[in-house]
């Protein structure tokens, strides 16, 4: 006789199990919910034809949205199911949408303890779901199937973060790897992250049962078995353990303790008590008009790059030939450059920047720089003059590589470069907020000198890439974000990880929040992540400047002002400050007569074909790509 309906509403899927009075599974269903667990539950119940009279018990991170009175802890439920199905197990590995864990048992099957992942989604099912979308696949099941079909060398994909993995996907595609090989690389990276997190402190007694949605991913399981040397037990109930265990727990507690859940499946979650952020208000600090100068897009003729070069034309050339210093900032997502007049000085915090250049790096820093060099030559021709480049300074993550290829006279770290620009723009500045495409930095200054610098390269939840991705998903350009979110209140999202944030955003949409409110929640979440993870322990001063291309998002600046309660200064060169700082520092050295004649190979470098070859460092799971170039006989 059918007795209990167990429901597991997890981060990405819903599982339902009907058990009889002997605890045997009679019927079951499992499906992804896409941020709508109540709707998925309704479809599951329709699929198995469950009667309305069954007693219901729920578990899972989203079980509170189902209106079911009785709930059980999901790990306890999963352990209960595992011990029922596999009485002599030594370990239980659960890899779900957001979390993974390893529970250990003694020789008599008694529970000992569990190990868990951190507040990062790398190594979870959501990680693969997100990568599947980036590859244009229907879901992670299709990704896993393609991975199993791979017969060629797989690329090394960083498994440490969902956003950083995107960069490696771009590289792999550009290197000509097949979709099957890329999928295989993703599954291997996922397995490696699970192994590094859970299995480095000793292996559990076997057999080890593998449960959770990712247990259905045979490619990941094979890689994990190869890495750990464990032969995992995977049964037909792998995705149902929490739902099954919850039903068993309800059954075991007896008739007296059971309570009937009378709420209709799919009843809307009452979010009247959900915390809301106050509506965003316009910025209070100085904010530039980015349309005040002439800008245009330049498409190089001699080099192929995925995006045009955005050229900011700030000044005319004063004469037929003008001496300049060239600063280039090669970042993971964008490459920037400035032409700084050599003979002029700053006027009231406005350095003599003649032109600025901005383009996407797209995993091809050399081509991005060559495109900028061609754009700089074209700019000078449009101005009817010539520029005499006295020297080249590089900064950013690609500073050493490009510095070697292009012949840099100064290779400067990002912290120093951004600080140098900030002090030039505002000598009284004491705090720099800098958010890039895939990293973020917090810098404190005193009397123009850096006193503290905190950098975040491991988690991308507080970076520009996440804002850009979510805006695109919600059908909003970055240029339109300000007018869509100003004056909007928004629900509070997670600030832990991009995948967890995305889960919250899906839930907000499912609850009926307006897309503009969800956009606003993205900005608040990125701000809170930055303040908690990057500026942690740092002292916010009285004179704060915001640098990086994300500072052109006025709504994000307003979100920071709302939380900090102080005005924030933004320069019209905010997106170019790394390149500007490098150029300023080199100009100072050149004026002092320091250094040998310039090593810069010249703007005409864009005309040269520079062969590249790549190697992969195998010393850790980041699998950094090493690039080597040959130019003018030098390697």
Secondary structure by P-SEA (a helix, b strand, c coil): cccbbbbbbcccbbbbbbbccccccccbbbbbccccaaaaaaaaaaaacccccbbbbbbccccccccccccccaaaaaaaaaaaacccccbbbbbcccccbbbbbcccccccccccccccccccaaaaaaaaaaaccccaaaaaaaaaaccccccccccccaaaaaaaaaaaaaacccaaaaaaaaaaaaaaaaaacccccccccccbbbbccccccaaaaaaaaaaaccccccccccccaaaaaaaaaaaaacccccccccccccccccccccccccccccccccccccccbbbbbbbbccccccccbbbbbcccccccbbbbbbbbbbcccbbbbbbcccccccccccccccbbbbbbccccaaaaaaaaaaaaaaaaaaacccccccbbbbbccaaaaaaaaacccccccaaaaaaaaaaaacccccbbbbbcccbbbbbbbccccccbbbbbcccccccaaaaaaaaaaacccccccccccccccccccccccaaaaaaaaaaaaaacccaaaaaaaaaaaaaaaaacccccccccccbbbbbcccccaaaaaaaaaaaacbbbbbccccccaaaaaaaaaaaaaaaaccccccccccccccccbbbbbbbbbcccccbbbbbbbbccccc
